């Protein structure tokens, strides 16, 4: 299995990549063809749908950056980590965590959860 630190760094890099062509390259390299991404708001299948979700997220939250929010925990083909997202002056505007399941060193499934968000 790919080094989990590298996997998570590349995963976050894809969420932060604003160049559409580069982001698609990252997503296709990271994910299996039948990958899924599920969080409280979406249930996606395939890198193209994940790419569309990231593009919409970037449009909705311009200037936000996703960063690692703490240590990475991994065993077998499972990785979990907390992330922060926000602008430079408030990088933890949103806090969540992901559970990633891998297959042959690539991401097969992502399960996302929200820990903190601004009050509407």
N, C-alpha and C positions, 0 to 999 in steps of 0.2 A: 504494500500500500504506500502511496505517496506520503511524504512527510506531512503531518497534519498542520504544522506551522505554515508551510508553503501553500498547502491547499486552502487554508483559511485566508491567507494573504491574497492569493489570486482570486478567491471568491469576492472579497471586499473590493479588490481592484476592479473587478467587473462591474460592481454596483456603482463605483465612482467614475468609471470611464465614460466620458461624454462623446467621444468619437464613435459613431454608430458602427462603422466597419470594424474598428479595433475591438469594440465590446462584443460583437458577434463572434469574432475569432476567439476571444477569451472564453466565451460561454460554450462554444462548440468544442473547444479543447478540454474544458473542465467537466462537461456533463456527458452522460451516456445519451444515446439517441432517444431513449424512452424516459428521460428524466421527468421528474415532477417537482413542483414548488407549491406548498400549501401554507398559507398563513391565515389569520382571522378574516381577511378580506378577499382573498383570491385562492383559486385552485387551478393551477396551470400545468400544462403538459407540453414538454419539448422546449428546446432552447429558444425558438422563435417567440413563443408566448412569454417566456421569462424575459427576453430582451425587450419586448413591448412593455411589460410591466416596469422594468427599470427605466425605460425612456419616459413613461408616464410619471413615475416617481420623481425623476429629475426635473421634469417640467413643472410639477406641482410644488417642489421644494428646491428652487434654484439656489445654488451655492451651498447646499448641504453636502457634507462628507460623512461617509460611513467609516468608523474606526473600530478596532478591537477594544472591547470594554473590560477585559480581564483575562485570566488564564484560560487556555484551551484544555478541555477534558476529552480524552479519546480512548477507546478500546475497540478491539476487533474492527469492524467496518463502520463504526459510529463515532461522530465527533460532535461536541456541543461547545458553544461559546456565546458570550454576550457581546453585543455590538452597541455602539452609540452612534447617533446620527444628528447632525445639526450644523449650523454655520460656525465659522471660526470662533466667534465670541460666545457661543453657547453650544459646544460640541455634543452635549448630552441632552439636547432637546427631546429626543426620543431614545428610549432604551429598549432593547429586545434581546432575544436569544434565538439561535438557530440550532437545530439538530440535523446533521447531515449524515446520510447513509451513502457509503461508497461501494462501488463494484469495479474491480480491476483498476483501482487507483483513480477512478472518475466518480463524480457526483451522480448518484441515481435518484435520490429523494432528498428534499429539503423540507423541514417542518419549522415554521417560524412562529414565534410568540412575542407579544408585546408585554414589556414590564412597566414602562412609564411613557406617558404622552401628555402634552399640554392639555389643560382643561379647556374645552371648547366654549 
